[in-house]
Amino acid sequence: KAMPGSCCLDDPSTSEWFGYYYATSVTYEGKPMECQNTGPWHLGISEEACSNAGGRWFPSPCYTLQACINDRPANGTQGYSPSFEQFASGITITDPSNSTQCNNARQQLGYAPDYPF
């Protein structure tokens, strides 16, 4: 769940729908396509690791970033910084599967919107 992504090793000859690469955006009668051959966990670390194994990489929801933002030290606790709180108070992720929220939070922290962590 907290990995930057997942790797699907399906190709058009082994995918759920013959002739098509696995894609998270593909649905049929409201049902999403499912990866038939998910790569080992370590291939989800990066797009490069997955492609080196012949797979297609898909980013995960940003659960780790959401937890990091939500679990920052609160006022009156050890590690609390008023200046950091002022900086971070506008950074929110209410739905870690919403890529727009994740991308915006990354940008507010000074990273590229598609930074994998």
C-alpha positions as CSV (number, residue, x, y, z in Angstrom):
1,K,0.0,0.0,0.0
2,A,2.8,2.4,0.8
3,M,5.0,1.5,-2.2
4,P,5.4,4.3,-4.8
5,G,3.7,2.1,-7.4
6,S,2.9,-1.4,-8.7
7,C,4.2,-3.3,-11.7
8,C,2.1,-5.3,-14.1
9,L,4.0,-7.8,-16.2
10,D,1.0,-8.6,-18.5
11,D,1.5,-8.1,-22.2
12,P,-1.1,-8.2,-25.0
13,S,-0.9,-12.0,-25.2
14,T,-1.4,-12.6,-21.5
15,S,-3.7,-9.7,-20.4
16,E,-7.2,-10.2,-19.2
17,W,-8.4,-8.8,-22.5
18,F,-6.3,-10.5,-25.3
19,G,-4.5,-8.0,-27.5
20,Y,-4.4,-5.1,-24.9
21,Y,-1.9,-4.1,-22.4
22,Y,-3.1,-3.8,-18.9
23,A,-4.3,-0.2,-18.1
24,T,-5.9,1.2,-15.1
25,S,-8.1,3.4,-17.2
26,V,-9.7,0.5,-19.2
27,T,-13.2,-0.6,-18.1
28,Y,-15.8,-2.9,-19.7
29,E,-19.4,-2.7,-18.5
30,G,-18.2,-0.7,-15.5
31,K,-15.6,-3.3,-14.4
32,P,-11.9,-2.3,-14.5
33,M,-9.3,-4.4,-16.1
34,E,-7.3,-6.5,-13.7
35,C,-3.6,-7.3,-13.9
36,Q,-3.1,-11.0,-14.4
37,N,0.6,-11.1,-13.6
38,T,1.6,-8.6,-10.9
39,G,5.3,-8.2,-10.5
40,P,7.2,-8.8,-7.2
41,W,6.9,-6.0,-4.7
42,H,10.3,-4.6,-5.4
43,L,9.3,-3.8,-9.0
44,G,6.9,-1.2,-7.6
45,I,9.8,1.0,-6.3
46,S,10.2,2.8,-9.6
47,E,9.1,3.0,-13.2
48,E,12.7,2.1,-14.2
49,A,12.7,-1.1,-12.1
50,C,9.4,-2.2,-13.6
51,S,10.4,-1.5,-17.2
52,N,13.7,-3.3,-16.8
53,A,11.6,-6.4,-16.0
54,G,9.4,-5.8,-19.0
55,G,6.4,-4.5,-17.1
56,R,4.3,-1.4,-17.0
57,W,4.4,0.8,-13.8
58,F,1.4,2.4,-12.3
59,P,1.7,5.0,-9.4
60,S,0.1,4.2,-6.1
61,P,-2.1,6.5,-4.2
62,C,-0.1,8.8,-2.0
63,Y,-0.8,7.2,1.4
64,T,2.7,7.8,2.8
65,L,2.6,11.5,1.9
66,Q,-0.9,11.9,3.4
67,A,0.3,10.2,6.6
68,C,3.4,12.4,6.8
69,I,1.3,15.6,6.4
70,N,-1.4,14.5,8.9
71,D,1.0,13.1,11.5
72,R,3.3,16.2,11.8
73,P,3.9,17.3,15.4
74,A,1.0,19.2,17.0
75,N,1.2,22.3,19.1
76,G,2.5,21.4,22.6
77,T,4.2,18.2,21.5
78,Q,7.9,17.5,21.0
79,G,9.1,18.5,17.6
80,Y,6.5,21.1,17.0
81,S,7.7,24.1,14.9
82,P,5.4,27.1,14.6
83,S,7.2,28.2,11.4
84,F,6.8,24.7,9.8
85,E,3.2,24.6,10.9
86,Q,2.6,28.0,9.2
87,F,4.3,26.6,6.0
88,A,2.5,23.2,6.0
89,S,-1.0,24.3,7.3
90,G,-2.3,24.7,3.7
91,I,-1.0,21.4,2.5
92,T,-3.8,18.8,2.7
93,I,-4.7,15.5,1.1
94,T,-8.1,14.2,2.0
95,D,-8.2,11.5,-0.7
96,P,-4.8,9.8,-1.4
97,S,-6.2,8.2,-4.5
98,N,-6.9,11.7,-6.0
99,S,-3.8,12.3,-8.1
100,T,-4.5,16.1,-8.3
101,Q,-4.4,16.4,-4.5
102,C,-1.2,14.4,-4.4
103,N,0.4,16.4,-7.2
104,N,-0.6,19.7,-5.6
105,A,0.9,18.7,-2.2
106,R,4.2,17.6,-3.8
107,Q,4.4,21.0,-5.6
108,Q,3.7,22.9,-2.4
109,L,6.6,21.0,-0.8
110,G,8.9,22.0,-3.6
111,Y,8.9,18.7,-5.6
112,A,7.8,17.8,-9.1
113,P,4.1,16.9,-9.3
114,D,4.9,13.4,-10.4
115,Y,7.7,12.8,-7.8
116,P,7.1,9.1,-6.8
117,F,7.2,9.5,-3.0
